[in-house]
Amino acid sequence: MEPEDNHRSWAERSGEFSPEYYAQIGSNEVSDTLASVFEYYVDDDAAILEVGCSSGRHLAHLLDDGYENLTGIDINDESFDVMAEKYPELAATGTFHTGAIEDVLPDCPDNAFDVIYSVETLQHIHPENTWVFEELIRVTSDILITAENEGNSPQRGRSGAEVSYVHDDFPLYHRNWKQVFSDLGLAQLVCEPGNRDTVRVFRAL
Protein backbone atom coordinates (compact mmCIF):
# COMPACT_ATOMS: atom_id res chain seq x y z
CA MET A 1 0.00 0.00 0.00
CA GLU A 2 1.34 3.42 -0.99
CA PRO A 3 1.41 6.23 1.64
CA GLU A 4 -1.39 8.13 -0.11
CA ASP A 5 -3.61 5.04 -0.17
CA ASN A 6 -2.90 4.43 3.50
CA HIS A 7 -3.87 8.02 4.34
CA ARG A 8 -7.03 7.80 2.27
CA SER A 9 -8.17 4.59 3.96
CA TRP A 10 -8.01 6.25 7.37
CA ALA A 11 -9.41 9.60 6.24
CA GLU A 12 -12.51 7.92 4.83
CA ARG A 13 -12.87 5.12 7.35
CA SER A 14 -16.30 4.15 8.68
CA GLY A 15 -17.43 1.16 10.71
CA GLU A 16 -14.69 -0.76 12.52
CA PHE A 17 -11.76 1.41 13.70
CA SER A 18 -13.62 4.61 12.77
CA PRO A 19 -14.06 7.63 15.09
CA GLU A 20 -17.58 6.43 15.99
CA TYR A 21 -16.24 2.93 16.73
CA TYR A 22 -13.68 4.24 19.21
CA ALA A 23 -16.14 6.65 20.81
CA GLN A 24 -18.45 3.73 21.56
CA ILE A 25 -15.60 1.81 23.20
CA GLY A 26 -14.56 4.80 25.33
CA SER A 27 -11.60 4.89 27.68
CA ASN A 28 -9.71 1.66 28.27
CA GLU A 29 -6.63 0.12 29.86
CA VAL A 30 -4.33 2.35 27.82
CA SER A 31 -6.22 5.45 28.98
CA ASP A 32 -5.61 4.39 32.58
CA THR A 33 -1.92 3.68 31.95
CA LEU A 34 -1.49 7.06 30.27
CA ALA A 35 -3.16 8.76 33.23
CA SER A 36 -0.73 7.03 35.61
CA VAL A 37 2.25 8.11 33.50
CA PHE A 38 0.97 11.68 33.36
CA GLU A 39 0.45 11.79 37.12
CA TYR A 40 4.12 10.93 37.65
CA TYR A 41 5.82 12.84 34.83
CA VAL A 42 3.54 15.64 33.64
CA ASP A 43 2.50 18.96 35.20
CA ASP A 44 -1.19 19.90 35.14
CA ASP A 45 -0.56 22.87 32.84
CA ALA A 46 1.56 20.95 30.34
CA ALA A 47 0.90 21.41 26.63
CA ILE A 48 -0.19 17.96 25.40
CA LEU A 49 -0.59 16.65 21.86
CA GLU A 50 -2.13 13.35 20.80
CA VAL A 51 -1.32 12.33 17.23
CA GLY A 52 -4.10 10.23 15.77
CA CYS A 53 -6.58 11.28 18.43
CA SER A 54 -9.70 10.03 16.60
CA SER A 55 -12.82 11.14 18.52
CA GLY A 56 -10.81 11.88 21.67
CA ARG A 57 -11.42 9.08 24.16
CA HIS A 58 -7.90 9.27 25.64
CA LEU A 59 -7.81 13.07 25.67
CA ALA A 60 -11.22 13.12 27.38
CA HIS A 61 -9.81 10.86 30.08
CA LEU A 62 -6.92 13.30 30.61
CA LEU A 63 -9.34 16.22 30.72
CA ASP A 64 -11.25 14.46 33.49
CA ASP A 65 -7.93 14.25 35.38
CA GLY A 66 -7.42 18.01 35.18
CA TYR A 67 -5.27 18.48 32.06
CA GLU A 68 -6.73 21.25 29.94
CA ASN A 69 -3.99 22.32 27.49
CA LEU A 70 -4.90 19.62 25.00
CA THR A 71 -4.36 19.37 21.25
CA GLY A 72 -5.20 16.58 18.83
CA ILE A 73 -4.47 15.70 15.23
CA ASP A 74 -6.50 13.23 13.20
CA ILE A 75 -6.73 12.54 9.50
CA ASN A 76 -10.46 11.75 9.58
CA ASP A 77 -12.49 14.95 9.90
CA GLU A 78 -15.47 12.94 11.16
CA SER A 79 -13.43 12.56 14.37
CA PHE A 80 -14.32 16.03 15.51
CA ASP A 81 -18.01 15.78 14.70
CA VAL A 82 -18.16 12.62 16.82
CA MET A 83 -16.11 14.34 19.53
CA ALA A 84 -18.56 17.25 19.68
CA GLU A 85 -21.38 14.79 20.29
CA LYS A 86 -19.64 12.29 22.59
CA TYR A 87 -17.15 14.54 24.41
CA PRO A 88 -18.54 18.10 24.13
CA GLU A 89 -16.40 19.46 26.98
CA LEU A 90 -13.24 18.22 25.26
CA ALA A 91 -14.36 19.65 21.92
CA ALA A 92 -14.89 23.04 23.58
CA THR A 93 -11.63 22.95 25.55
CA GLY A 94 -9.03 21.53 23.18
CA THR A 95 -7.46 22.57 19.88
CA PHE A 96 -7.83 20.16 16.97
CA HIS A 97 -6.39 19.79 13.49
CA THR A 98 -7.57 17.63 10.60
CA GLY A 99 -4.81 16.10 8.52
CA ALA A 100 -2.07 13.50 8.34
CA ILE A 101 0.58 13.99 11.01
CA GLU A 102 3.15 14.05 8.19
CA ASP A 103 1.41 17.21 6.92
CA VAL A 104 0.61 18.91 10.23
CA LEU A 105 3.75 18.41 12.33
CA PRO A 106 6.17 20.21 9.98
CA ASP A 107 4.16 23.40 10.54
CA CYS A 108 4.59 23.20 14.32
CA PRO A 109 7.44 25.16 15.94
CA ASP A 110 10.24 23.47 17.84
CA ASN A 111 9.30 22.38 21.38
CA ALA A 112 5.66 23.32 20.81
CA PHE A 113 4.42 20.67 23.26
CA ASP A 114 5.63 19.36 26.60
CA VAL A 115 4.19 15.92 25.88
CA ILE A 116 3.30 14.10 22.67
CA TYR A 117 1.72 10.68 22.65
CA SER A 118 0.35 8.17 20.16
CA VAL A 119 -2.04 5.27 20.66
CA GLU A 120 -1.90 2.74 17.81
CA THR A 121 -1.05 5.45 15.27
CA LEU A 122 2.70 5.33 14.69
CA GLN A 123 2.41 1.63 13.86
CA HIS A 124 0.55 2.63 10.67
CA ILE A 125 3.20 5.08 9.43
CA HIS A 126 4.42 3.98 6.00
CA PRO A 127 8.16 3.16 5.78
CA GLU A 128 8.60 6.04 3.33
CA ASN A 129 7.37 8.46 6.01
CA THR A 130 9.40 7.40 9.05
CA TRP A 131 11.08 10.83 8.95
CA VAL A 132 8.03 11.94 10.92
CA PHE A 133 9.48 10.26 14.03
CA GLU A 134 12.19 12.94 14.02
CA GLU A 135 9.47 15.57 13.71
CA LEU A 136 7.82 14.22 16.85
CA ILE A 137 11.08 14.69 18.74
CA ARG A 138 11.58 18.19 17.33
CA VAL A 139 8.11 19.31 18.36
CA THR A 140 8.17 17.95 21.92
CA SER A 141 10.23 19.62 24.63
CA ASP A 142 10.13 16.82 27.18
CA ILE A 143 8.16 13.56 26.97
CA LEU A 144 7.21 11.28 24.07
CA ILE A 145 4.88 8.33 24.73
CA THR A 146 4.10 5.44 22.40
CA ALA A 147 1.23 3.01 23.00
CA GLU A 148 1.53 0.63 20.07
CA ASN A 149 0.72 -3.00 19.44
CA GLU A 150 3.90 -5.03 19.85
CA GLY A 151 2.45 -8.49 19.55
CA ASN A 152 0.57 -8.46 22.86
CA SER A 153 -2.56 -9.70 21.12
CA PRO A 154 -2.44 -13.13 19.43
CA GLN A 155 -3.79 -11.67 16.19
CA ARG A 156 -1.24 -8.84 15.99
CA GLY A 157 2.51 -8.36 15.82
CA ARG A 158 3.35 -11.66 14.11
CA SER A 159 6.88 -12.80 14.93
CA GLY A 160 9.44 -12.05 12.25
CA ALA A 161 7.10 -10.07 9.99
CA GLU A 162 7.88 -6.47 9.07
CA VAL A 163 4.24 -5.80 8.23
CA SER A 164 0.90 -7.53 8.67
CA TYR A 165 -2.56 -6.57 7.45
CA VAL A 166 -5.50 -6.18 9.81
CA HIS A 167 -8.43 -8.09 8.31
CA ASP A 168 -6.50 -8.02 5.01
CA ASP A 169 -7.27 -4.31 4.96
CA PHE A 170 -4.74 -1.82 6.31
CA PRO A 171 -1.05 -2.34 7.16
CA LEU A 172 0.47 -2.56 10.61
CA TYR A 173 4.25 -2.07 10.50
CA HIS A 174 6.14 -3.92 13.21
CA ARG A 175 8.93 -1.88 14.74
CA ASN A 176 11.18 -2.01 17.78
CA TRP A 177 10.02 1.26 19.31
CA LYS A 178 12.75 1.35 21.94
CA GLN A 179 15.37 1.09 19.20
CA VAL A 180 13.59 3.56 16.90
CA PHE A 181 13.64 6.36 19.45
CA SER A 182 16.89 5.39 21.19
CA ASP A 183 18.61 5.69 17.81
CA LEU A 184 17.13 9.19 17.53
CA GLY A 185 18.60 10.25 20.88
CA LEU A 186 15.86 9.51 23.42
CA ALA A 187 16.09 7.45 26.61
CA GLN A 188 13.32 5.03 27.51
CA LEU A 189 12.01 5.67 31.02
CA VAL A 190 9.05 3.26 31.16
CA CYS A 191 7.95 0.10 29.38
CA GLU A 192 4.51 -1.16 30.43
CA PRO A 193 3.02 -4.06 28.43
CA GLY A 194 -0.76 -4.36 28.49
CA ASN A 195 -3.31 -6.81 27.16
CA ARG A 196 -3.17 -5.21 23.71
CA ASP A 197 -0.56 -2.45 23.59
CA THR A 198 2.79 -1.64 25.16
CA VAL A 199 3.19 1.85 26.62
CA ARG A 200 6.69 3.30 26.38
CA VAL A 201 7.81 6.65 27.80
CA PHE A 202 10.81 8.45 26.29
CA ARG A 203 12.74 11.60 27.18
CA ALA A 204 15.63 13.37 25.48
CA LEU A 205 19.05 12.56 26.92
C-alpha positions in Angstrom: 0.0 0.0 0.0 1.3 3.4 -1.0 1.4 6.2 1.6 -1.4 8.1 -0.1 -3.6 5.0 -0.2 -2.9 4.4 3.5 -3.9 8.0 4.3 -7.0 7.8 2.3 -8.2 4.6 4.0 -8.0 6.2 7.4 -9.4 9.6 6.2 -12.5 7.9 4.8 -12.9 5.1 7.4 -16.3 4.2 8.7 -17.4 1.2 10.7 -14.7 -0.8 12.5 -11.8 1.4 13.7 -13.6 4.6 12.8 -14.1 7.6 15.1 -17.6 6.4 16.0 -16.2 2.9 16.7 -13.7 4.2 19.2 -16.1 6.7 20.8 -18.4 3.7 21.6 -15.6 1.8 23.2 -14.6 4.8 25.3 -11.6 4.9 27.7 -9.7 1.7 28.3 -6.6 0.1 29.9 -4.3 2.3 27.8 -6.2 5.4 29.0 -5.6 4.4 32.6 -1.9 3.7 32.0 -1.5 7.1 30.3 -3.2 8.8 33.2 -0.7 7.0 35.6 2.3 8.1 33.5 1.0 11.7 33.4 0.5 11.8 37.1 4.1 10.9 37.7 5.8 12.8 34.8 3.5 15.6 33.6 2.5 19.0 35.2 -1.2 19.9 35.1 -0.6 22.9 32.8 1.6 20.9 30.3 0.9 21.4 26.6 -0.2 18.0 25.4 -0.6 16.6 21.9 -2.1 13.4 20.8 -1.3 12.3 17.2 -4.1 10.2 15.8 -6.6 11.3 18.4 -9.7 10.0 16.6 -12.8 11.1 18.5 -10.8 11.9 21.7 -11.4 9.1 24.2 -7.9 9.3 25.6 -7.8 13.1 25.7 -11.2 13.1 27.4 -9.8 10.9 30.1 -6.9 13.3 30.6 -9.3 16.2 30.7 -11.3 14.5 33.5 -7.9 14.2 35.4 -7.4 18.0 35.2 -5.3 18.5 32.1 -6.7 21.3 29.9 -4.0 22.3 27.5 -4.9 19.6 25.0 -4.4 19.4 21.2 -5.2 16.6 18.8 -4.5 15.7 15.2 -6.5 13.2 13.2 -6.7 12.5 9.5 -10.5 11.8 9.6 -12.5 15.0 9.9 -15.5 12.9 11.2 -13.4 12.6 14.4 -14.3 16.0 15.5 -18.0 15.8 14.7 -18.2 12.6 16.8 -16.1 14.3 19.5 -18.6 17.2 19.7 -21.4 14.8 20.3 -19.6 12.3 22.6 -17.1 14.5 24.4 -18.5 18.1 24.1 -16.4 19.5 27.0 -13.2 18.2 25.3 -14.4 19.6 21.9 -14.9 23.0 23.6 -11.6 22.9 25.5 -9.0 21.5 23.2 -7.5 22.6 19.9 -7.8 20.2 17.0 -6.4 19.8 13.5 -7.6 17.6 10.6 -4.8 16.1 8.5 -2.1 13.5 8.3 0.6 14.0 11.0 3.2 14.0 8.2 1.4 17.2 6.9 0.6 18.9 10.2 3.8 18.4 12.3 6.2 20.2 10.0 4.2 23.4 10.5 4.6 23.2 14.3 7.4 25.2 15.9 10.2 23.5 17.8 9.3 22.4 21.4 5.7 23.3 20.8 4.4 20.7 23.3 5.6 19.4 26.6 4.2 15.9 25.9 3.3 14.1 22.7 1.7 10.7 22.6 0.3 8.2 20.2 -2.0 5.3 20.7 -1.9 2.7 17.8 -1.0 5.4 15.3 2.7 5.3 14.7 2.4 1.6 13.9 0.6 2.6 10.7 3.2 5.1 9.4 4.4 4.0 6.0 8.2 3.2 5.8 8.6 6.0 3.3 7.4 8.5 6.0 9.4 7.4 9.1 11.1 10.8 9.0 8.0 11.9 10.9 9.5 10.3 14.0 12.2 12.9 14.0 9.5 15.6 13.7 7.8 14.2 16.9 11.1 14.7 18.7 11.6 18.2 17.3 8.1 19.3 18.4 8.2 17.9 21.9 10.2 19.6 24.6 10.1 16.8 27.2 8.2 13.6 27.0 7.2 11.3 24.1 4.9 8.3 24.7 4.1 5.4 22.4 1.2 3.0 23.0 1.5 0.6 20.1 0.7 -3.0 19.4 3.9 -5.0 19.9 2.4 -8.5 19.6 0.6 -8.5 22.9 -2.6 -9.7 21.1 -2.4 -13.1 19.4 -3.8 -11.7 16.2 -1.2 -8.8 16.0 2.5 -8.4 15.8 3.4 -11.7 14.1 6.9 -12.8 14.9 9.4 -12.0 12.2 7.1 -10.1 10.0 7.9 -6.5 9.1 4.2 -5.8 8.2 0.9 -7.5 8.7 -2.6 -6.6 7.4 -5.5 -6.2 9.8 -8.4 -8.1 8.3 -6.5 -8.0 5.0 -7.3 -4.3 5.0 -4.7 -1.8 6.3 -1.0 -2.3 7.2 0.5 -2.6 10.6 4.3 -2.1 10.5 6.1 -3.9 13.2 8.9 -1.9 14.7 11.2 -2.0 17.8 10.0 1.3 19.3 12.8 1.4 21.9 15.4 1.1 19.2 13.6 3.6 16.9 13.6 6.4 19.5 16.9 5.4 21.2 18.6 5.7 17.8 17.1 9.2 17.5 18.6 10.3 20.9 15.9 9.5 23.4 16.1 7.5 26.6 13.3 5.0 27.5 12.0 5.7 31.0 9.0 3.3 31.2 7.9 0.1 29.4 4.5 -1.2 30.4 3.0 -4.1 28.4 -0.8 -4.4 28.5 -3.3 -6.8 27.2 -3.2 -5.2 23.7 -0.6 -2.5 23.6 2.8 -1.6 25.2 3.2 1.9 26.6 6.7 3.3 26.4 7.8 6.7 27.8 10.8 8.4 26.3 12.7 11.6 27.2 15.6 13.4 25.5 19.1 12.6 26.9 
